[in-house]
């Protein structure tokens, strides 16, 4: 059976060439993938740590931090080491290919990139990664900052790590039983899908909960995470002259969300998202999502 690319797969494309980014982005979006873009290595590491992609397409020759050093840094991070990395570069010497594979790359494509060949190789490596990581994924869900809540938002179980994170944010027992339960119950009543996230209020430091799975016993498994989403839209608003809603839309677009997903997250219609994007393109003097996302990611990387 031919391995398939899943519509939920997230691809991080790292290349300092706008033309190359545009070509690859169009091919990947046509294939139904969510695409993140980075213009250089340090930015790629920031994005990968914030939003763990399923696969990374990496140019070897870039300013500041080249692709080889970027791949080496990815492989030394336990949270990112399992992500397959495919090199895309104009370097064709055998020693460069060997160097790319030795730093942890799973494949090496030379430019100009053939989109069909790229997608075919991605299917294989994504499928291999899913098989390899299936056991690790199960282990990752039994620890870390996890908790379960009932339909009323009350915590039924939590790992020690989750309790510790709540304590650092001054989330007292009364806050958990009152404000937290109310916020989570209202959010769950809207039917969020797995990986959707809710920012929590009433704490000394920003935290969010991410929906992992709905369980057969009626409880919901959540992951508690330290939240960067509060500062991201604010940075875009301050540096790009956007409104609150425009900065929120651009933030999620830069994080690889489709218009439909942005609409669900921000509780607005896809049509409204489109209208905001038209205004954003005008303000940023660009004409597509990839260019707007590139500008946003450069600003976010400064956080």
C-alpha positions as CSV (number, residue, x, y, z in Angstrom):
1,X,0.0,0.0,0.0
2,X,1.4,3.4,-1.0
3,X,2.1,5.6,2.1
4,X,-0.2,8.6,2.2
5,X,0.3,12.2,3.3
6,X,-2.2,13.1,6.0
7,X,-4.1,16.4,5.8
8,X,-3.0,17.1,9.4
9,X,0.7,16.8,8.6
10,X,2.6,20.0,9.2
11,X,5.7,20.8,7.1
12,X,8.3,23.4,8.0
13,X,10.1,24.7,4.9
14,X,13.4,26.5,5.5
15,X,14.9,28.5,2.6
16,X,16.2,32.0,2.2
17,X,14.9,32.2,-1.4
18,X,11.4,33.7,-1.7
19,X,11.0,32.1,-5.1
20,X,11.9,28.6,-3.8
21,X,9.6,29.1,-0.9
22,X,6.7,30.1,-3.1
23,X,7.1,27.1,-5.4
24,X,7.3,24.6,-2.6
25,X,4.6,26.2,-0.6
26,X,2.2,26.0,-3.6
27,X,3.0,22.3,-4.2
28,X,2.5,21.4,-0.5
29,X,-0.7,23.3,0.0
30,X,-2.1,21.7,-3.2
31,X,-1.3,18.3,-1.6
32,X,-3.3,19.3,1.5
33,X,-0.5,20.0,3.9
34,X,-0.2,22.7,6.5
35,X,2.9,24.7,5.7
36,X,5.2,26.8,7.9
37,X,8.0,28.8,6.5
38,X,11.4,30.1,7.9
39,X,14.0,32.1,6.1
40,X,17.0,31.0,8.0
41,X,18.3,28.4,10.5
42,X,17.8,30.2,13.8
43,X,14.3,31.1,12.9
44,X,13.6,27.5,11.9
45,X,14.7,26.3,15.3
46,X,12.4,28.8,17.1
47,X,9.4,27.7,15.0
48,X,10.2,24.0,15.4
49,X,10.4,24.3,19.2
50,X,7.1,26.3,19.3
51,X,5.2,24.1,16.9
52,X,6.6,20.7,16.4
53,X,6.3,20.0,12.6
54,X,5.9,16.5,11.2
55,X,8.7,16.9,8.6
56,X,11.3,19.6,7.8
57,X,12.5,20.6,4.3
58,X,15.8,22.3,4.8
59,X,18.0,24.4,2.5
60,X,21.7,23.7,3.1
61,X,23.1,27.1,2.1
62,X,21.7,29.9,4.2
63,X,23.1,33.0,6.0
64,X,23.9,33.0,9.8
65,X,23.2,29.4,10.5
66,X,23.4,27.0,7.6
67,X,21.3,23.9,7.0
68,X,23.9,21.5,8.2
69,X,24.3,23.2,11.6
70,X,20.5,23.7,11.8
71,X,20.0,20.0,11.3
72,X,22.6,19.2,13.9
73,X,20.9,21.4,16.4
74,X,17.5,19.8,15.7
75,X,19.0,16.3,16.3
76,X,20.5,17.3,19.6
77,X,17.2,18.5,21.0
78,X,15.3,15.5,22.4
79,X,11.9,17.1,21.6
80,X,12.8,17.5,17.9
81,X,15.3,14.7,17.2
82,X,12.7,12.4,15.7
83,X,11.4,14.9,13.0
84,X,12.6,13.7,9.6
85,X,14.7,16.3,7.7
86,X,15.0,16.4,3.9
87,X,17.8,18.6,2.6
88,X,17.1,20.7,-0.5
89,X,20.1,22.4,-2.0
90,X,22.1,23.2,-5.1
91,X,25.2,21.5,-3.6
92,X,25.7,18.3,-5.6
93,X,29.2,17.1,-4.5
94,X,29.2,13.7,-2.9
95,X,30.9,15.0,0.2
96,X,28.0,17.5,0.7
97,X,25.4,14.8,0.4
98,X,27.3,12.7,2.9
99,X,27.6,15.7,5.2
100,X,23.9,16.2,5.1
101,X,23.1,12.6,5.9
102,X,25.7,12.5,8.7
103,X,24.1,15.5,10.4
104,X,20.9,13.6,10.6
105,X,19.1,14.2,7.3
106,X,17.0,11.3,6.0
107,X,17.1,12.4,2.4
108,X,18.9,14.9,0.0
109,X,17.3,16.5,-3.0
110,X,19.2,18.8,-5.4
111,X,17.7,22.0,-6.9
112,X,15.7,22.7,-9.0
113,X,13.2,20.7,-6.9
114,X,10.7,18.5,-8.8
115,X,7.5,18.9,-6.7
116,X,6.2,15.4,-7.6
117,X,9.5,13.8,-6.6
118,X,9.5,15.8,-3.4
119,X,6.0,14.7,-2.4
120,X,6.8,11.1,-3.2
121,X,9.8,11.1,-0.9
122,X,7.9,13.0,1.8
123,X,5.2,10.3,1.8
124,X,7.8,7.6,2.5
125,X,9.6,9.5,5.3
126,X,6.3,10.7,7.0
127,X,5.0,7.1,7.0
128,X,8.3,5.8,8.4
129,X,8.3,8.5,11.1
130,X,4.7,7.6,12.1
131,X,5.7,4.0,12.5
132,X,8.8,4.7,14.4
133,X,7.2,7.2,16.7
134,X,4.0,5.3,17.5
135,X,5.4,3.8,20.7
136,X,7.1,7.1,21.7
137,X,3.8,9.0,21.2
138,X,2.1,6.6,23.6
139,X,4.8,7.2,26.2
140,X,4.7,11.0,25.7
141,X,1.0,10.9,26.7
142,X,1.7,9.3,30.1
143,X,3.6,12.0,31.9
144,X,4.5,15.6,31.1
145,X,2.0,18.3,31.9
146,X,-1.2,16.3,31.3
147,X,-4.6,16.4,33.1
148,X,-8.1,15.1,32.6
149,X,-11.3,17.1,33.2
150,X,-15.0,16.3,33.3
151,X,-17.7,18.0,31.3
152,X,-17.9,20.7,34.0
153,X,-14.2,21.5,33.6
154,X,-13.2,20.0,37.0
155,X,-9.8,18.4,37.1
156,X,-10.2,14.6,37.7
157,X,-6.5,13.7,37.4
158,X,-3.2,15.5,36.6
159,X,0.5,14.6,36.5
160,X,2.9,16.0,39.0
161,X,4.3,18.1,36.2
162,X,0.9,19.7,35.6
163,X,0.4,20.4,39.2
164,X,3.9,22.0,39.4
165,X,3.2,24.2,36.4
166,X,-0.1,25.4,37.9
167,X,1.6,26.2,41.2
168,X,4.3,28.3,39.4
169,X,1.5,30.3,37.7
170,X,-0.3,30.8,41.1
171,X,-3.3,28.6,40.0
172,X,-4.7,27.9,43.5
173,X,-7.2,25.2,44.3
174,X,-10.0,27.7,44.4
175,X,-9.0,29.1,41.0
176,X,-8.9,25.6,39.6
177,X,-12.3,24.7,40.9
178,X,-13.8,28.1,39.9
179,X,-12.3,30.1,37.1
180,X,-10.4,27.2,35.4
181,X,-13.5,24.9,35.4
182,X,-15.7,27.6,34.0
183,X,-13.3,28.5,31.2
184,X,-12.7,24.9,30.2
185,X,-16.3,23.8,30.4
186,X,-17.4,26.7,28.1
187,X,-14.6,25.9,25.6
188,X,-15.5,22.2,25.5
189,X,-19.1,23.0,24.9
190,X,-18.1,24.5,21.5
191,X,-16.7,21.1,20.4
192,X,-13.0,21.9,19.9
193,X,-11.0,19.4,17.9
194,X,-7.7,17.7,19.0
195,X,-4.7,20.1,19.0
196,X,-7.0,23.1,19.5
197,X,-5.9,25.3,22.3
198,X,-7.4,27.5,24.9
199,X,-5.6,30.4,26.6
200,X,-6.3,30.6,30.4
201,X,-7.0,33.8,32.3
202,X,-6.5,34.8,35.9
203,X,-3.0,33.5,36.3
204,X,0.4,35.2,37.0
205,X,1.9,33.7,33.9
206,X,0.3,32.8,30.6
207,X,-0.8,29.1,30.3
208,X,-2.9,27.3,27.8
209,X,-4.6,23.9,27.6
210,X,-4.4,21.9,24.4
211,X,-7.0,19.2,23.7
212,X,-5.3,15.8,23.2
213,X,-8.2,13.3,23.2
214,X,-11.8,12.7,24.4
215,X,-11.9,9.6,26.5
216,X,-14.5,6.8,26.6
217,X,-15.4,7.6,30.2
218,X,-16.6,11.1,29.2
219,X,-13.5,12.9,30.5
220,X,-11.1,14.9,28.2
221,X,-7.4,14.6,28.2
222,X,-5.6,18.0,28.0
223,X,-2.0,19.1,28.0
224,X,-1.1,22.2,30.0
225,X,1.5,24.3,28.3
226,X,3.3,27.6,28.9
227,X,1.6,30.0,26.5
228,X,3.4,32.1,23.9
229,X,0.3,33.0,22.0
230,X,-0.5,36.0,24.2
231,X,2.7,37.8,23.3
232,X,2.8,36.8,19.6
233,X,-0.3,38.7,18.3
234,X,0.8,41.7,20.5
235,X,4.2,41.7,18.9
236,X,2.6,41.7,15.4
237,X,0.2,44.5,16.3
238,X,2.9,46.7,17.7
239,X,5.5,46.2,14.9
240,X,3.2,45.9,11.9
241,X,0.5,48.4,12.6
242,X,-2.4,45.9,12.7
243,X,-5.6,45.8,14.6
244,X,-6.2,43.2,17.4
245,X,-8.1,40.9,15.1
246,X,-5.7,41.3,12.2
247,X,-2.7,40.5,14.4
248,X,-4.5,37.4,15.7
249,X,-5.4,36.2,12.2
250,X,-1.8,36.7,11.0
251,X,-0.4,35.0,14.0
252,X,-2.3,31.8,13.3
253,X,-1.6,32.0,9.6
254,X,2.1,32.3,10.4
255,X,1.7,29.2,12.6
256,X,0.5,27.1,9.6
257,X,-3.3,27.2,10.2
258,X,-5.7,27.2,7.3
259,X,-8.4,29.8,7.0
260,X,-11.0,27.3,8.3
261,X,-8.8,26.5,11.4
262,X,-8.2,30.2,12.1
263,X,-12.0,30.8,11.9
264,X,-12.5,28.0,14.5
265,X,-9.8,29.2,16.8
266,X,-10.9,32.8,16.8
267,X,-14.6,32.0,16.6
268,X,-15.3,33.9,13.4
269,X,-16.5,32.9,9.9
270,X,-14.0,31.9,7.2
271,X,-15.3,34.8,5.2
272,X,-14.3,37.2,8.0
273,X,-10.8,35.6,8.0
274,X,-10.5,36.3,4.3
275,X,-11.5,39.9,4.7
276,X,-8.9,40.4,7.5
277,X,-6.3,38.8,5.2
278,X,-7.1,41.1,2.4
279,X,-6.5,44.1,4.7
280,X,-3.3,42.5,6.1
281,X,-1.9,42.0,2.6
282,X,-2.6,45.6,1.8
283,X,-0.9,46.9,5.0
284,X,2.1,44.7,4.5
285,X,2.3,45.4,0.8
286,X,2.3,41.7,-0.1
287,X,-0.1,39.6,-2.3
288,X,-0.1,36.1,-0.7
289,X,-0.2,34.1,2.5
290,X,3.4,32.9,2.2
291,X,4.9,36.5,2.0
292,X,2.7,37.7,4.9
293,X,3.6,34.7,7.0
294,X,7.3,35.2,6.3
295,X,7.1,38.8,7.5
296,X,5.2,37.7,10.7
297,X,7.7,34.9,11.4
298,X,10.6,37.3,11.3
299,X,8.9,39.5,13.9
300,X,7.9,36.5,16.0
301,X,11.5,35.2,15.9
302,X,12.5,38.4,17.8
303,X,10.4,37.4,20.8
